[in-house]
Amino acid sequence: MQTILAVDDSPSMRKMVSFTLTSAGYNVVEAVDGQDAYEKAQQHAINLVLADQNMPRLDGIGLTRRLREHPDFKTTPILILTTESSDQMKQAGRAAGATGWLVKPFDPNRLIEVIKKVIR
């Protein structure tokens, strides 16, 4: 079973994402912010990271940069799921190494579709 690291500082958003992913057959590891996610990523075999952008301690782009610097996560798909939709933010995400950018509120079917396309 593939494992997805779901990172969001909003408990309700984490629950919605987790429910969507577990319903689709994925194992989910939840993290409350980028720092928590970085620590958990090193404790679990992660197949994909789904991260919010705006979080305390370490935001989604910062998390993406840190993961990309780590040899274990050079090719792990990282999707940013956020309310941010500006082209500037998307470019910053790509520059940091994000695989894709999804805007909240998310369509559960679309989220699963995108994950199936990028997960290994």
C-alpha positions in Angstrom: 0.0 0.0 0.0 1.4 3.4 -1.0 1.8 6.0 1.7 1.0 9.7 1.4 2.3 12.4 3.8 -0.6 14.9 4.2 0.6 18.2 5.6 -1.8 20.9 6.7 -2.1 23.1 9.8 -5.9 23.0 9.7 -7.3 19.9 11.5 -10.5 19.9 9.4 -8.5 20.0 6.1 -6.2 17.2 7.3 -9.3 15.1 8.1 -10.9 15.8 4.7 -7.7 15.0 2.8 -7.0 11.9 5.0 -10.6 10.6 4.4 -10.3 11.1 0.7 -7.0 9.4 0.5 -7.8 6.4 2.7 -11.1 5.9 0.9 -9.0 5.6 -2.3 -6.8 2.9 -0.7 -3.8 4.9 0.4 -2.1 4.8 3.8 -1.9 8.4 5.2 0.6 9.9 7.6 -0.6 13.3 8.9 1.6 16.3 9.8 0.6 19.6 11.3 3.2 21.8 9.6 6.3 21.6 7.4 8.7 20.9 10.3 6.6 18.1 11.6 6.3 16.8 8.0 10.0 16.8 7.4 10.6 14.8 10.6 7.8 12.3 9.8 9.1 11.9 6.2 12.3 10.5 7.5 10.5 8.0 9.8 8.1 6.5 7.1 8.4 5.2 3.6 6.7 8.0 1.8 5.5 7.7 -1.8 4.0 11.2 -2.2 3.8 14.4 -0.2 0.7 16.6 -0.3 1.4 19.9 1.5 -0.4 23.1 2.3 1.5 26.3 1.4 0.6 28.6 4.3 1.7 26.9 7.6 3.6 28.0 10.7 7.3 26.9 11.3 7.8 25.8 7.7 5.6 26.5 4.7 4.9 24.2 1.7 7.6 25.7 -0.5 10.2 25.6 2.3 9.2 22.0 3.0 9.6 21.2 -0.7 13.1 22.7 -0.8 14.2 20.8 2.3 12.9 17.5 1.0 14.5 18.0 -2.4 17.9 18.6 -0.6 17.6 15.2 1.1 18.8 12.3 -1.1 15.8 10.1 -0.2 13.3 12.7 -1.6 14.9 13.9 -4.8 12.3 12.2 -6.9 9.3 11.8 -4.5 6.3 13.6 -6.0 5.3 16.7 -4.0 2.0 18.3 -4.6 1.1 21.7 -3.0 -2.6 21.9 -2.1 -3.4 25.5 -1.2 -5.7 28.5 -1.5 -2.8 30.3 -3.2 -3.4 30.5 -6.9 -1.1 33.3 -8.1 1.3 32.5 -11.0 4.2 33.9 -8.8 3.5 31.3 -6.1 3.2 28.5 -8.6 6.5 29.5 -10.1 8.1 29.6 -6.7 6.7 26.1 -6.0 8.1 24.8 -9.3 11.4 26.4 -8.6 11.5 24.7 -5.2 10.9 21.3 -6.9 7.1 20.8 -6.5 5.6 18.3 -8.9 2.2 20.0 -9.0 -0.1 22.7 -7.6 -3.7 22.1 -6.6 -6.1 24.9 -5.4 -8.4 24.5 -2.5 -11.2 23.8 -2.2 -10.3 20.5 -3.9 -12.5 18.1 -5.8 -11.8 14.7 -4.2 -12.0 12.9 -7.6 -9.6 15.3 -9.2 -7.2 15.0 -6.3 -7.1 11.2 -6.6 -6.7 11.5 -10.4 -3.7 13.8 -10.1 -2.1 11.6 -7.4 -2.5 8.5 -9.6 -0.7 10.3 -12.4 2.3 11.3 -10.4 2.8 8.6 -7.7 5.3 5.8 -8.3 
